[in-house]
């Protein structure tokens, strides 16, 4: 199976599992990743970790695999399934934390950066080689990447296809944090468990309000914040006021 799934009753862990191909993307991997994310939602996971087996997170599309003949409709269906990974990550109530080591190139970078939090090992390498091989980015990167690093830097990353180390990715805001090599997955699991301990509704709404803010005006964002504040105040999940926190 190109994707492994495990669930401990709180945190779901999804591994891309084509280590002999550096977890390069083919139709089976994309299909199984979509299925694993849906399963995490069905299981009611409070947080999800996405990682890769072997020496890399995901080296992008498997260019060594001979492509099967496709009609235009079949190509669109294949691309839509890749897009579905980003859609599912955004729709999941639970936060999704990517644990990245080795290569995260092309579709691999897209899978990582659509997640809510990205933990990168120092040996991680991010890049978007699509232009250099005559392809185009997917996974919402045309919107997400400028939000992460700014318009000018995003243009440079896509047009030149230059690779970025884990430490440089953290410095430019491409990922949330960089950790020593080998600690990426344990750090991501620790974050996932800590998030899973938070009140479920507040955690989910915090994720939703930030994601929705990418696509809204400031006025729209403030309206949504009021709606979420009302929901959390009525949920009964909140704690009593602590010292230094005055509800007014």
C-alpha positions in Angstrom: 0.0 0.0 0.0 1.5 3.4 -0.9 0.0 5.1 2.2 0.0 3.8 5.8 -2.6 4.8 8.3 -2.7 4.5 12.1 -5.0 5.9 14.7 -4.6 5.8 18.5 -8.0 7.2 19.4 -6.9 10.8 19.3 -4.2 11.4 16.7 -4.1 9.9 13.2 -0.7 9.3 11.6 -0.6 9.1 7.8 2.7 7.9 6.1 3.4 8.2 2.4 4.9 4.7 1.9 6.7 4.3 -1.4 10.2 4.6 0.1 11.9 2.9 -2.8 10.7 5.8 -5.0 11.2 8.5 -2.4 7.4 8.5 -2.0 7.0 9.9 -5.5 3.4 10.6 -6.5 1.6 8.2 -8.7 -2.2 7.6 -9.1 -2.2 5.0 -6.3 -0.5 7.2 -3.8 -2.8 10.1 -4.4 -5.9 7.9 -4.2 -4.8 6.3 -1.0 -3.8 9.7 0.6 -7.3 11.0 -0.2 -8.8 7.9 1.4 -6.6 8.2 4.5 -7.5 11.8 5.1 -11.2 10.9 4.7 -10.7 8.0 7.2 -9.1 10.4 9.7 -12.3 12.6 9.5 -14.6 9.5 9.8 -12.6 8.3 12.8 -13.0 11.7 14.5 -9.3 12.3 14.9 -8.5 15.3 17.0 -5.2 15.9 15.1 -3.4 14.4 12.1 0.3 14.0 11.3 1.4 13.5 7.6 4.9 12.1 7.2 7.0 10.1 4.7 8.7 6.7 5.0 12.3 6.2 4.2 14.7 9.0 3.1 12.2 11.6 2.0 8.8 13.1 2.6 7.8 13.2 -1.1 10.0 13.8 -4.2 7.1 15.0 -6.3 5.6 13.3 -9.3 7.1 10.0 -10.4 8.7 11.2 -13.7 10.4 7.8 -14.2 7.0 6.0 -14.4 5.8 5.8 -18.0 2.6 7.8 -18.1 -0.5 6.0 -19.3 -2.3 7.5 -22.2 -5.0 9.8 -21.1 -7.9 11.7 -22.5 -8.3 15.4 -21.5 -11.1 14.3 -19.2 -9.0 11.7 -17.5 -6.2 14.2 -17.0 -8.6 16.6 -15.4 -9.9 13.9 -13.1 -6.3 13.0 -12.1 -5.5 16.6 -11.3 -8.7 17.1 -9.4 -7.8 14.2 -7.2 -4.5 15.9 -6.4 -6.4 19.1 -5.6 -8.7 17.0 -3.3 -5.8 16.5 -0.9 -5.7 20.3 -0.2 -9.5 20.4 0.0 -9.7 17.6 2.5 -6.9 19.1 4.7 -8.8 22.4 4.8 -12.2 20.7 5.4 -11.0 18.5 8.3 -12.0 19.9 11.6 -8.7 18.7 13.1 -5.4 20.4 12.4 -3.0 18.5 10.1 0.7 18.7 10.9 3.2 17.8 8.2 6.5 16.3 9.3 9.0 16.8 6.5 12.4 15.4 5.9 14.5 14.9 2.8 12.9 15.9 -0.4 9.6 17.8 -0.5 9.5 18.7 -4.2 6.7 19.6 -6.6 3.5 17.8 -5.4 5.4 16.8 -2.3 5.9 20.5 -1.4 2.2 21.1 -2.2 1.1 18.2 0.1 3.2 19.7 2.9 2.3 23.3 2.5 -1.4 22.7 2.4 -1.2 21.4 6.0 -2.0 23.6 8.9 1.5 23.4 10.5 4.7 22.3 8.8 7.7 20.9 10.9 10.8 20.6 8.7 14.0 18.8 9.5 17.2 20.6 8.8 17.9 18.1 6.0 14.6 18.9 4.3 14.7 20.3 0.8 11.7 22.2 -0.6 11.3 23.2 -4.2 8.9 23.7 -7.1 10.6 22.3 -10.2 7.4 22.3 -12.3 8.4 25.0 -14.7 11.7 23.4 -15.4 10.0 20.1 -16.5 7.1 21.7 -18.3 4.4 21.2 -15.7 2.3 23.5 -13.5 1.7 23.7 -9.8 -1.4 22.3 -8.2 -2.8 22.0 -4.7 -3.7 25.7 -4.3 -0.1 26.7 -4.2 -0.8 29.8 -6.4 -2.8 31.1 -3.4 -1.0 29.5 -0.5 2.6 30.2 -1.4 2.3 34.1 -1.7 0.4 34.1 1.6 3.4 32.3 3.2 6.4 34.0 1.8 5.1 37.1 -0.1 4.4 37.7 -3.7 8.0 38.5 -4.8 9.5 35.5 -3.1 6.8 33.2 -4.4 7.4 34.4 -7.9 11.1 33.6 -7.5 10.5 30.2 -6.1 8.2 29.1 -8.9 9.9 30.7 -11.8 13.5 29.6 -10.9 12.6 26.3 -9.2 15.4 26.8 -6.8 15.6 24.5 -3.7 15.3 25.7 -0.2 16.7 24.0 3.0 14.6 23.4 6.1 16.4 26.2 8.0 15.9 28.6 5.1 12.3 27.6 4.8 11.7 28.4 8.4 13.5 31.8 8.1 11.3 32.9 5.2 8.1 31.7 6.8 7.5 28.8 4.4 7.3 26.4 7.4 6.4 26.8 11.1 9.6 25.5 12.6 12.9 23.7 11.7 14.2 20.9 14.0 17.4 18.8 14.0 17.5 16.0 11.5 15.6 13.0 12.7 13.4 14.9 15.1 10.7 16.1 12.6 8.2 13.3 13.2 8.5 13.2 17.0 8.1 17.0 17.1 5.1 16.8 14.9 3.5 14.1 17.0 4.1 16.2 20.2 2.4 19.1 18.6 -0.5 17.0 17.4 -1.0 15.5 20.9 -0.9 18.9 22.5 -3.4 20.3 20.0 -5.6 17.2 20.5 -5.9 18.1 24.2 -7.4 21.5 23.4 -11.2 21.9 23.4 -12.3 20.4 20.1 -14.7 23.1 19.0 -12.3 26.0 19.7 -9.5 24.1 18.0 -11.6 23.5 14.9 -12.9 27.1 14.7 -9.4 28.5 15.1 -8.3 26.5 12.1 -11.4 27.5 10.1 -11.2 31.2 10.8 -7.6 31.4 9.6 -8.3 29.4 6.5 -11.4 31.4 5.7 -9.5 34.6 6.3 -7.3 33.7 3.3 -10.3 34.2 1.0 -12.2 37.0 2.7 -12.1 40.7 3.4 -11.3 42.1 6.8 -15.0 42.9 7.3 -15.9 39.3 6.4 -13.2 38.0 8.7 -14.5 40.0 11.7 -18.1 38.8 11.1 -16.8 35.2 11.1 -14.9 35.9 14.3 -18.0 37.1 16.1 -19.9 34.0 14.9 -17.2 31.7 16.2 -16.9 33.6 19.5 -20.6 33.1 20.0 -20.3 29.4 19.3 -17.4 28.9 21.7 -19.2 30.9 24.4 -22.2 28.7 24.1 -20.3 25.4 23.8 -19.5 25.0 27.5 -16.0 24.0 26.6 -14.4 27.2 27.9 -12.6 27.4 31.2 -13.2 29.8 34.0 -11.3 33.1 33.7 -7.7 32.9 34.8 -5.6 35.5 36.6 -4.6 38.1 34.1 -7.4 37.3 31.7 -10.4 39.6 32.1 -13.5 38.8 30.1 -14.9 42.3 30.8 
